[in-house]
Amino acid sequence: MTTLGHTPSAVQRQRAAYRRRQTIQSVLVAASSTAALGTLLVVAVTGAPGWERVRASFLDPAIARDALPTVLTGLWLNVRLLVCCAAGALLLGLLIAVLRTLRGPVFFPVRALAAGYTYTFRGLPLIIVLYVLTLGVPGLRLQGMPSVLVLGGAALVLTYGGYLAEVFRAGIESVHPSQLAAARSLGLTHRQTMRHVVLPQAVRRVAPPLLNDVVALQKDVGLVSLAGPIDAVRAAQIATAETFNYTPYILAGVLFVLLAIPLIAVTDWVTLRAARRQSGG
């Protein structure tokens, strides 16, 4: 006759109690060391001779409260630009990666153009691409010229598309050739093999680095203010010029950090999940 319940042995209970004590001790040590380091930093910064002047110039609560509405309005522009540019860069990067993986001599010009694109825009500084597209292209005075905001978004898409293309290509080439051969032996065309076999695995494998690039893009959308659109950074610059105080810049930076926290958390979660999947846990 078997019993449904399981009674842990004395050794198991001692082991569980030891682990609980170790966990509590680790948490207490981490909290104490963090509090000590934080206190040391606060004392070192606030005790500096020029702290009062820096606090008045960068951490004025009244100026931050006055600048908050305009900076938030500009941040909404950054959020919309981030969504559009992230989608465009992902699609462009995936397209370039697929073109670079085409086989056969007939596709050599396509592969060469795709490789030239990735080499060029991965090497060019983003700020130069922004200046060329937002200040140089409008000088052509072509009919139907888009707005500076659209041109700035195009600069972000072109630059990050080059980085994402290499990430996608790494994922595509990580799929074992035997899977492609098996798919072709089942009668699937190259397009069907890429769509149903290769790309699902490739995207899943490179999801963490893709999200890291999106986090980086979230910061770089603020560079579009160099071309004139009033985003959070430009709104902070205007408020700083009116008050001769740099607190609006600190406010914009804090808002960007708060905007990035959910993306960073999702990236860490996806990375941890991928690591557990690979380890079989």
C-alpha positions in Angstrom: 0.0 0.0 0.0 1.5 3.4 -1.1 1.0 6.7 0.5 0.0 9.7 -1.5 1.8 12.3 0.7 5.6 12.7 0.8 7.3 13.5 4.1 10.8 15.0 3.6 13.6 13.4 5.5 15.6 15.2 8.2 18.5 15.8 5.8 16.1 17.4 3.3 14.6 19.7 5.9 18.0 20.7 7.1 19.1 21.4 3.5 16.0 23.5 2.8 16.5 25.5 6.0 20.1 26.1 5.1 19.1 27.4 1.7 16.5 29.7 3.2 19.2 31.1 5.6 21.6 31.6 2.8 19.0 33.4 0.7 18.1 35.7 3.6 21.7 36.4 4.3 22.5 37.2 0.7 19.6 39.6 0.5 20.7 41.4 3.7 24.3 41.6 2.5 23.2 43.0 -0.9 20.8 45.5 0.7 23.5 46.7 3.2 26.2 47.1 0.6 23.9 49.0 -1.7 22.8 51.3 1.1 26.4 51.9 2.1 27.5 52.7 -1.4 24.5 54.9 -2.0 25.1 56.8 1.2 28.8 57.3 0.3 27.9 58.6 -3.2 25.3 61.0 -1.8 27.7 62.3 0.8 30.5 62.7 -1.7 28.3 64.6 -4.2 26.4 66.8 -1.8 29.6 67.6 0.1 31.4 68.9 -3.0 32.1 72.7 -2.9 30.1 73.5 -6.0 27.1 71.3 -5.2 24.7 74.1 -4.4 25.4 75.8 -7.7 25.1 72.5 -9.7 21.8 71.8 -7.9 20.4 75.2 -8.7 21.4 74.8 -12.4 20.4 71.2 -13.1 17.9 70.2 -10.4 15.4 73.0 -9.9 12.0 71.5 -9.1 10.1 74.7 -10.1 11.6 74.8 -13.5 11.1 71.1 -14.0 7.4 71.5 -13.1 7.0 74.4 -15.6 8.8 72.5 -18.4 7.1 69.2 -17.9 4.0 69.7 -20.1 6.0 70.8 -23.2 8.6 68.1 -22.7 5.9 65.5 -22.4 4.3 66.8 -25.6 7.7 66.4 -27.4 8.2 62.9 -25.9 4.9 61.8 -27.5 6.5 62.7 -30.9 9.5 60.6 -29.9 7.3 57.6 -29.1 5.5 57.8 -32.4 8.7 58.2 -34.2 10.2 55.2 -32.3 7.3 52.9 -33.3 7.4 53.9 -37.0 11.2 53.7 -37.2 11.4 50.4 -35.4 8.9 48.8 -37.7 10.6 50.2 -40.8 14.1 49.2 -39.7 13.0 45.7 -38.8 11.3 45.2 -42.2 14.2 46.8 -44.1 16.8 44.7 -42.1 14.9 41.5 -42.8 14.6 42.3 -46.5 18.4 43.1 -46.8 19.3 39.9 -44.8 17.2 37.7 -47.2 18.8 39.4 -50.2 22.2 38.7 -48.8 21.5 35.0 -48.4 20.3 34.4 -51.9 22.4 31.8 -53.7 23.4 31.5 -57.3 25.5 33.7 -59.7 22.5 35.4 -61.1 21.8 37.1 -57.7 25.4 38.4 -57.4 24.4 42.0 -58.2 21.6 41.9 -55.5 24.0 40.4 -52.9 26.6 43.1 -53.8 24.1 45.9 -53.4 22.8 44.5 -50.1 26.4 44.1 -48.8 27.3 47.6 -49.9 24.3 49.0 -48.1 25.2 47.3 -44.8 28.8 48.3 -45.0 27.9 51.9 -45.8 25.3 52.6 -43.2 27.0 50.6 -40.4 30.1 52.7 -40.9 28.4 56.1 -41.3 27.7 58.0 -38.1 24.0 58.5 -37.6 24.4 62.3 -37.2 25.9 62.6 -40.6 23.1 60.6 -42.2 20.6 62.9 -40.4 22.3 66.0 -41.6 22.5 64.8 -45.2 18.9 63.7 -45.4 17.3 66.6 -43.4 19.5 69.4 -44.6 20.9 68.3 -47.9 18.0 66.5 -49.6 15.5 69.4 -49.1 18.0 71.6 -50.9 17.2 69.7 -54.1 13.8 71.3 -54.1 12.1 68.3 -55.6 8.3 68.1 -56.0 6.6 66.2 -53.2 9.5 66.5 -50.8 8.5 65.0 -47.4 8.8 66.9 -44.2 12.0 67.1 -42.2 10.5 64.8 -39.6 9.9 62.1 -42.2 13.4 62.6 -43.6 14.8 62.3 -40.1 12.9 59.1 -39.6 14.2 57.8 -42.9 17.8 58.4 -41.7 17.1 56.4 -38.5 15.5 53.5 -40.6 18.4 53.4 -43.0 21.1 53.4 -40.3 19.5 50.9 -38.0 18.3 48.8 -41.0 22.0 48.0 -41.7 22.6 46.8 -38.1 19.4 44.7 -38.0 20.2 43.2 -41.4 23.3 41.6 -40.0 21.5 40.4 -36.9 18.8 38.8 -39.1 21.5 37.3 -41.4 23.3 35.7 -38.5 20.0 34.1 -37.4 19.3 32.8 -40.9 22.8 31.3 -41.3 22.5 29.7 -37.9 19.8 27.3 -39.2 21.4 24.1 -40.1 21.6 23.3 -43.8 20.1 19.9 -43.3 16.8 21.6 -42.4 16.8 23.4 -45.7 17.6 20.2 -47.6 14.8 18.4 -45.7 12.3 21.1 -46.6 13.3 21.1 -50.3 13.0 17.3 -50.3 9.4 17.6 -49.2 8.7 19.7 -52.2 8.9 23.2 -50.7 10.1 26.0 -52.8 12.9 28.3 -51.7 10.4 31.0 -50.7 8.3 28.5 -48.8 11.4 27.1 -47.0 12.4 30.6 -45.9 8.9 31.5 -44.8 7.9 28.3 -42.9 11.3 26.8 -41.9 14.1 29.3 -41.7 12.7 32.6 -40.7 10.6 31.5 -37.7 13.7 29.8 -36.2 16.0 32.7 -37.2 13.8 35.4 -35.7 13.4 33.4 -32.4 17.1 32.9 -32.1 18.1 36.6 -32.6 15.2 38.1 -30.7 17.4 39.4 -27.8 19.9 41.3 -30.0 17.0 42.7 -32.1 15.4 44.1 -28.9 18.7 45.5 -27.8 18.9 47.5 -31.1 15.4 48.7 -30.5 16.4 50.0 -27.1 19.3 51.8 -28.7 17.0 53.3 -31.3 14.7 54.5 -28.5 17.6 56.8 -27.4 18.7 57.9 -30.9 15.2 59.1 -31.9 16.1 62.2 -29.8 18.8 63.1 -32.4 16.0 64.1 -34.8 15.8 67.3 -32.8 19.0 68.4 -34.6 16.9 68.9 -37.8 14.3 71.1 -36.1 11.2 69.0 -35.0 10.1 69.8 -31.5 10.5 66.6 -29.7 11.4 66.1 -26.0 15.1 67.2 -26.5 14.2 70.3 -28.6 11.5 71.2 -26.1 14.0 71.0 -23.3 16.4 73.1 -25.3 13.8 75.8 -25.8 12.9 75.8 -22.0 16.7 76.0 -21.2 17.1 79.0 -23.5 14.2 80.7 -21.8 15.3 80.1 -18.2 19.1 79.8 -18.6 18.8 76.6 -16.5 19.6 73.0 -17.6 16.9 71.3 -15.5 14.7 70.7 -18.6 17.5 68.5 -20.1 17.6 66.4 -16.9 13.8 66.1 -17.0 14.0 64.9 -20.7 16.7 62.4 -19.7 14.6 61.0 -16.9 11.6 60.6 -19.2 13.7 58.8 -21.8 14.9 56.4 -19.0 11.4 55.8 -17.9 10.4 55.1 -21.5 13.3 52.6 -21.9 12.6 50.6 -18.7 9.8 48.5 -20.2 11.8 47.8 -23.3 14.9 46.8 -21.3 12.7 44.6 -19.0 11.3 42.8 -22.0 14.7 42.4 -23.5 16.1 40.9 -20.3 13.1 38.5 -20.0 13.5 37.3 -23.6 17.3 36.9 -23.1 16.7 34.8 -20.0 14.0 32.7 -21.7 16.3 32.0 -24.6 19.2 31.0 -22.3 16.9 28.6 -20.5 15.7 27.1 -23.7 19.2 26.5 -24.9 20.2 24.9 -21.6 17.2 22.7 -21.7 15.9 24.1 -18.4 
